[in-house]
């Protein structure tokens, strides 16, 4: 068993297709308030906010690592 990194509750993981879902001890899907608020606070970028030059720079950096 592993622990939720947000609330510390013991959970296990269930693979459904290609997705892993956190499951509590009673078999229900684990969704704590700390996890939900953390996922909402992630800053999201719009594709149109980057210029083509910036996108090219990021792609080159990704390809160099490989």
MOCOR-V855157 format. One record per helix or strand of 3 or more residues. SS is the DSSP state (a for helix, b for strand). FROM is the first residue (numbers start at 0). LEN is the number of residues. If there is no record, write none. Layout:
BEGIN
ss = [SS,SS]
from = [FROM,FROM]
len = [LEN,LEN]
END
This chain:
BEGIN
ss = [b,b,a,a,a]
from = [9,18,32,46,51]
len = [7,5,8,3,14]
END
